Amino acid sequence: DICLNGAAARKVHKGDKIIIVAYATYNDAELENYKPTVVLVDDENGITDVIEKI
């Protein structure tokens, strides 16, 4: 489930497309092997692509 709070909760409606972003803090050692992942989905939230090379 995705739950929106605050101002976003008043602007988004069921069926709207949204972008979800996650942030984190890493030290230099953790970044050596870090690889971001982007997951693309279709209108039914089925995974259409997973991008791991950014």
DABEL-V999891 format. One record per residue. N is the residue number from 0. RES is the residue in one small letter. SS is DSSP state (helix for helix, strand for strand, loop for the rest). PHI is phi in whole degrees, 0 to 359 (NA if undefined). Layout:
{{N;RES;SS;PHI} {N;RES;SS;PHI}}
This chain:
{{0;d;loop;NA} {1;i;loop;246} {2;c;loop;237} {3;l;loop;256} {4;n;loop;237} {5;g;loop;70} {6;a;helix;300} {7;a;helix;300} {8;a;helix;297} {9;r;helix;271} {10;k;helix;259} {11;v;loop;260} {12;h;loop;236} {13;k;loop;308} {14;g;loop;97} {15;d;loop;291} {16;k;loop;270} {17;i;loop;230} {18;i;loop;249} {19;i;loop;251} {20;v;loop;235} {21;a;loop;244} {22;y;loop;243} {23;a;loop;208} {24;t;loop;248} {25;y;loop;233} {26;n;loop;268} {27;d;helix;301} {28;a;helix;294} {29;e;helix;292} {30;l;helix;287} {31;e;loop;302} {32;n;loop;247} {33;y;loop;285} {34;k;loop;224} {35;p;loop;292} {36;t;loop;233} {37;v;strand;244} {38;v;strand;248} {39;l;strand;258} {40;v;strand;233} {41;d;loop;269} {42;d;loop;295} {43;e;loop;257} {44;n;loop;67} {45;g;loop;279} {46;i;strand;292} {47;t;strand;255} {48;d;strand;198} {49;v;strand;235} {50;i;strand;251} {51;e;loop;243} {52;k;loop;249} {53;i;loop;242}}
